[in-house]
Amino acid sequence: MIPSSKSPSTSSTDTASRERQLLTMIEIERFLLMERNLNRKNCLPLLKLCAELAEVDRITVFQYHPSESGNETLSVIAEWCAEGMEMQTQWQNLNLQSEQYQTVLERARQILNTGEMLMCHVKELTIAEQMLSSSGGVQALLLIPISVKNRFCGIAALQRVKSSALWDEEIRNFLKSTAVAVSIALERKYAEQDLVEAKEQFQAVLDAVPGFVSWIDSSLTYLGLNQYLASMLGKPVEEYIGKKVGFLNPKFHDFLKRLFESPYQGSIMEDTVTIGGRRMQHLIVAQKYHHGKAAVCVGIDITDRKIMEEKLREQAALLEITRDAVILQELDGRVLYWNASAKRIYGWTKEEVLGRNIKYDLYSESDIAEDDVRRQILFEKGEWSGELRQRTKDGKVIIVESRCALVPNENGEPDKVLIVNTDITEKKNLESQMLRNQRMDSIGLLASGIAHDMNNVLAPILAGLLLLRQHNPDEQAKRWIDMLEKSAERGKELMRQILSFARGESGEKTVLNLSQLAKDVYRFVSQTFPKEIEVQLEAPSTIWMILGDSTKLYQAVLNLCVNARDAMPNGGKLTLEVKNVVLSAKQAALYVDAKEGEYVQLTVTDTGTGISPDVLDKIFEPFFTTKEVGKGTGLGLSIVYSVVNSHGGFLDVQTKLGQGTSFMLYFPATKAQQTQLIEEPIEAMAGCGEVILLVEDDVGVREVANAVLLSMGYTVLTANNGAEAVALFAMHQDEISLVLTDIMMPIMDGIACVHAIRAIKPSVPVVIMTGLMDGEKVAKLSTVGIQGSINKPFRAEALLQTVFRALKQTEVRT
């Protein structure tokens, strides 16, 4: 009988050893499950258990450090030694790429890279390997590779110093299982570290988000929130975890409740909330996760954006309601923006102009070159401003005040052209009227001065003709006297027209009907104008009354008809129209010196040649005419202007070249009724020796008037100026029956003279002679009262009749 290879005592020993090894493995597993941090200190109990299991004297654990540059190193992360053993210092930090280890560890590196153990007697190693590993009397060596996720990460080196026995397969399997357990533990450790790092990184990212981020479960409880939200709420993050959503904003609570109840994964809403005393508008985006059991919410502060949007809306609204045309163009002229006022001013809608270059629509061919020059200045200087003449959609010419500027892009380079145009057509028309009025006033002052002097020249001629006729001239002399009278009357009429222009002089105004006056003019022009001209009249009987001088108004309307006839040399249509109009304050503002109220409008319209725009502002100036020499005096329209002005009215002109002209005269309406004026019959004008004080600075007028009065039986005292007259009156006040005085005199004028004489004898009658008298002097005379007036130049008959009537009024009062 062959005895067994193992005795019962040996078998029991093996069993006990196996039980001890199993217990040690269980202890190692428990240690790895309990210990979450395998650092140098915590590894010592584990290494001690492994040393007991493998019956070794020293265990060293190396960590492998690969490098992108290929510089591989091993560093000791833990080491255990039996009592009496020393630590191996040469293995503290091995550079596997150093020259001394290149060949020594080549075989070990190849084995370790395969993941297999390396077990050997030290004496079997090469001399170099022995020098590296036999420090401290090592006899047997076991290298166990440690990997994580199939990647080599370190080595566990087991050494036997007291024994040279190698490890049996069972022990190696136990050690290999231990290495696997360690690998799993390290894997778990690294995973936990990665998870912690990922969580920290994720939290850092969320904390860096400039918005509100929070996690909420389906019970509407905060799971977490970022630092930005916590800082806005004013407390640490931990203070809010576990709290119910909506303690600050119930609307947010309802929003999340609907999200968890809905089948959709996400939802969006805008909300306004006050946080930290600041009212904010934010956009909330919520997305469910974890199978709909939780949701992450991101709140984006859109307060500034909303404010900007509101400002943009306000600015857009302002651009739409502004009275100016606001236009944005590309550099090549294509329209990008066209506001409502641009449509109102020009007539085109934005749909008609967007994307188009409308230069050729706005400008005539003659203005295109000027527009090109303006754009060149704009691109050189960055801006341009000035007045432009442009066309509207219906062809109407308007004047705009334009401001242009280049709009830069984000790089500061010119990108767009902004244009703001203001329609100043009405303003320019009013300015033109005002300038025209100023010119008329200036010319009127000059004309009035000339007329005054000419009246003094003509007065002796007209007044002296009566004296010449009293000497019974022969027929030849009578013809010369008649010729002189006609010439003087023509000069008188010319001066009357000039005076009428200069100050709107008019005779006595009565209540009259412009319809009747228009009918009178219609009858005259219908009979005298060429048959090629068709004359029409529109004058209803319901026209309001006005206060006016019928003679001057007739002359003014006739002047317009004559001009209309001359503007239609080949025939046409002349229309006289009278109608009632009521002007509002807005309508009256379109005309200089116009006021709101009721007016009678008389319009003279022709279909003639029209008036050129370059002369339109001059047509009311005296002596300006476009007619040939000898065919016009240039006073016709200036008289029209003056007559209308003297009646408290105003006029307007509308004309188009080749289409005709309309003159519209506006006269204030009156509520007074028209009465029939009865001319008083002229009685005997001879005097009965009454003493008349004649005050006149012009020698010719004074001598002729003196002669006329003397020839008719009056006694005359003469004075050269007002001062002499007052002195004479003081001496002969009881004898003087009437004072006949000029107004404009040196030293003391006629008004001061009348005041002084009336201070001496208030009842003395006064007749004034004048060729020119402004409204201020008329107002002063009205305070003292006069019995008559006569305009220079005057006929002797008019002088005698005025004096006679003044004396007769005085006799009636006394």
Buried (B, 14 or more C-beta within 10 A) or exposed (E): EEEEEEEEEEEEEEEEBEEEBEEBBEBBBEBBEEBEEBEEEEBEBBBBBBBBBBBBBBBBBBBBBEEEEEEBBBBBBBBBBBEEBEEBEEBEEBEBEEEEBEEBBEBBBEBBEEEEBBBBBBEEBEEEBBEBBBBBEBBBBBBBBBBBEEEBBBBBBBBBBBEEEBBEEEBBEBBBEBBEBBBBBBBBBBEEEEEEEEEEEEBEEBBEBEBBBBBBBBEBBBBBBBBBBBEBBEEEBEEBBEEEBBEEBEEBBBBBBEBBEEEEEEBEBEBEBEBEEEEBBBBBBBBBEEEBEBBBBBBBBBEEEBEEEEEEEEEEEEBEEBEBBBBBBEBEBBBBBBBBBBBEBBBBEBEBBEEBBBBEBBBEEEBEEEBEEBBEEBEEEEEBEEEBBBBBBEEEEBBBBBBBBBEEEEEEEBEBBBBBBBBBBEEBBBEEBEEBBEBBEEBBEEBBEBBBBBBBBBBBBBBBBBBBBEEEEEEEEEEEBEEBBEEBBEBBEBBBBBBBBBBBBBEEBBBBBBBBBBBBBBEBBBEEBEEEBBBEBEBEEEBBBBBBBBEBBBBBBBBBBBBBBBBBEEEBBBBBBBBEBEBEEEEBBEBBEBEEEEBBBBBBBBBBBBBEEEEBEBBBBBEBBBEEEEEBBBBBBBBBBBBBBBBBBBBBBEBEEEEBBBBBBBBBBBEEEEEEEEEEEEEEBEBEEBBBBBBBBBEBBBBBBBBBBBBBEBBBBBBBBBBBBBEBBEEEEEEBBBBBBBBBBEEBBBBBBBBBBBEEEEEBBBBBBBBBBEEEBBEBBEEBEBBBBBBBBBBBBBBBBBBBBBBBEBEEEE
